[in-house]
């Protein structure tokens, strides 16, 4: 029976780590970070935890991302772009309050499917200019539905913000399990939509 010399074992381990580092890209780092957050939540994302999952040293991660804050920003932007794409596709052929209902439901369903991604969208944007750019599709789809619901142009932005705030609040309560206890989620959801549009039209 042969026994490997300790130096040979260390060399082999070093070669394995080098191979992993050579295969690692910025995209693969972000993808693994997303998988970690989807599984364990945003607070579980640390450079140490991510390095452990990728089986590399923490220092190797900094060849691809500058900081944990940048990594969290990338995940937030990814979630916003993902939601924007879903909103754009859902908005096709829709108008008015019916379209608003569909768009709002996209956000609610996204929160149910990807709760940790959705929670990142409820936080203050880490990179505000990039977040605004990433949210352009969702924002424009929402603006179109508001206009076709009869809201005057000078109240479109205000109505966008009102709806966004109200739907965010609804989703936050939903993610917390609030509606599992008190019920009436569908009635509250409908009242949010009707109330925001009616207030904007009557206030014009």
C-alpha positions in Angstrom: 0.0 0.0 0.0 1.4 3.4 -1.0 1.0 6.5 1.1 1.0 9.9 -0.6 3.7 12.3 0.7 2.2 15.4 2.4 3.8 17.6 -0.1 2.2 15.7 -3.0 -1.2 16.0 -1.3 -0.7 19.8 -0.9 0.3 20.1 -4.5 -2.7 18.2 -5.7 -5.0 20.4 -3.6 -3.4 23.5 -4.9 -3.9 22.3 -8.5 -7.6 21.7 -7.8 -8.0 25.2 -6.4 -6.2 26.7 -9.4 -8.5 24.8 -11.8 -11.5 26.1 -10.0 -10.2 29.7 -10.1 -9.5 29.3 -13.8 -13.1 28.3 -14.5 -14.6 31.1 -12.3 -16.0 34.2 -14.0 -17.8 37.3 -12.8 -21.0 35.7 -14.1 -20.5 32.4 -12.3 -19.7 34.2 -9.1 -22.9 36.3 -9.3 -24.9 33.2 -10.3 -23.7 31.3 -7.3 -24.4 34.3 -5.1 -28.0 34.3 -6.4 -28.4 30.6 -5.7 -27.2 31.2 -2.1 -29.6 34.0 -1.6 -32.5 32.1 -3.1 -31.8 29.3 -0.7 -30.8 31.0 2.5 -31.8 34.7 2.2 -29.9 38.0 1.6 -28.4 38.1 5.1 -26.7 34.8 4.5 -24.7 36.2 1.6 -21.1 36.9 2.8 -17.9 36.6 0.9 -16.8 33.7 3.2 -20.0 31.8 2.6 -19.8 32.3 -1.2 -16.2 31.3 -1.3 -17.1 28.1 0.6 -19.8 27.2 -1.9 -17.5 27.8 -4.8 -14.7 26.0 -3.0 -12.1 28.8 -3.5 -10.4 31.2 -1.2 -12.1 34.5 -0.4 -9.3 36.5 -2.0 -10.1 34.8 -5.4 -13.6 36.4 -5.4 -12.1 39.9 -5.5 -10.8 39.2 -8.9 -14.4 39.3 -10.1 -16.3 41.6 -7.7 -14.9 44.5 -5.7 -17.0 44.0 -2.6 -20.0 42.4 -1.0 -21.9 45.6 -1.6 -21.3 45.4 -5.3 -22.4 41.8 -5.3 -25.6 42.7 -3.5 -26.2 45.5 -6.0 -25.8 43.2 -8.9 -28.4 40.8 -7.5 -30.8 43.7 -6.9 -30.3 44.9 -10.5 -30.8 41.4 -11.8 -34.1 41.1 -9.9 -35.3 44.4 -11.2 -34.5 43.5 -14.8 -36.1 40.1 -14.4 -39.3 41.7 -13.1 -39.2 44.3 -15.8 -39.0 41.7 -18.5 -42.0 39.8 -16.9 -43.9 43.1 -16.8 -43.2 43.9 -20.4 -44.4 40.6 -21.6 -47.5 40.6 -19.4 -48.4 44.1 -20.6 -48.7 43.1 -24.3 -52.2 43.6 -25.5 -53.4 45.0 -22.1 -54.8 48.4 -21.3 -56.4 50.3 -18.4 -57.3 48.9 -15.0 -57.2 45.4 -16.4 -53.6 45.9 -17.5 -52.8 47.4 -14.1 -54.3 44.4 -12.4 -52.1 42.1 -14.5 -48.9 44.1 -13.8 -49.6 44.2 -10.1 -50.2 40.5 -10.1 -46.8 39.9 -11.9 -45.1 41.6 -8.9 -47.2 39.7 -6.4 -46.5 36.3 -8.1 -42.8 37.2 -8.4 -42.7 37.7 -4.6 -44.3 34.3 -4.1 -41.9 32.5 -6.4 -38.7 34.4 -5.4 -39.3 35.9 -2.0 -35.7 36.8 -1.3 -35.3 38.5 -4.7 -38.4 40.4 -4.2 -37.3 41.6 -0.7 -34.2 43.1 -2.4 -36.5 45.2 -4.5 -38.2 46.5 -1.3 -34.9 47.9 -0.1 -33.3 51.2 -0.9 -31.4 50.9 -4.3 -27.7 50.3 -3.7 -26.8 51.9 -7.1 -29.6 54.3 -7.8 -28.7 55.3 -11.4 -28.3 51.7 -12.4 -31.5 50.7 -10.6 -33.4 53.4 -12.4 -32.1 52.1 -15.7 -33.0 48.6 -14.8 -36.5 49.6 -13.8 -37.2 51.4 -17.1 -39.2 48.5 -18.6 -41.4 48.0 -15.6 -41.9 51.7 -15.2 -42.9 52.3 -18.8 -45.3 49.3 -18.8 -47.0 50.7 -15.6 -47.2 54.2 -17.1 -48.9 53.0 -20.2 -51.6 51.2 -18.2 -52.2 54.2 -16.0 -52.6 56.5 -19.0 -55.1 54.1 -20.7 -57.0 54.0 -17.4 -57.9 57.6 -18.0 -55.3 59.3 -15.7 -54.2 62.7 -17.0 -50.5 63.0 -18.0 -49.7 65.4 -15.2 -50.7 62.8 -12.6 -49.2 59.7 -14.2 -45.9 59.8 -12.2 -47.7 60.5 -8.9 -50.0 57.6 -9.6 -47.1 55.3 -10.5 -45.5 56.1 -7.2 -48.7 55.6 -5.3 -49.3 52.3 -6.9 -45.7 51.2 -6.4 -45.8 52.1 -2.7 -49.1 50.4 -2.2 -48.2 47.2 -4.0 -44.8 47.1 -2.2 -46.7 47.3 1.0 -49.1 44.6 -0.1 -46.2 42.3 -1.1 -44.4 43.0 2.2 -47.4 41.9 4.2 -47.9 38.9 2.0 -44.2 37.8 2.4 -44.6 38.2 6.2 -47.6 35.8 6.2 -49.9 38.6 7.4 -52.7 37.6 4.9 -52.5 34.0 6.0 -53.8 35.1 9.4 -56.3 37.9 8.5 -57.3 36.8 5.0 -59.1 39.1 2.4 -55.9 39.4 0.4 -57.7 39.5 -2.9 -60.2 42.2 -1.7 -57.3 44.3 -0.5 -55.4 43.8 -3.7 -58.4 45.0 -5.8 -59.0 48.0 -3.6 -55.4 49.1 -4.0 -55.8 49.2 -7.8 -59.2 50.8 -7.9 -58.4 53.3 -5.2 -55.2 54.6 -6.8 -56.7 55.0 -10.2 -60.0 56.5 -9.0 -58.2 59.0 -6.8 -56.0 60.1 -9.7 -58.9 60.5 -12.1 -61.1 62.3 -9.6 -58.3 64.6 -8.5 -57.5 65.8 -11.9 
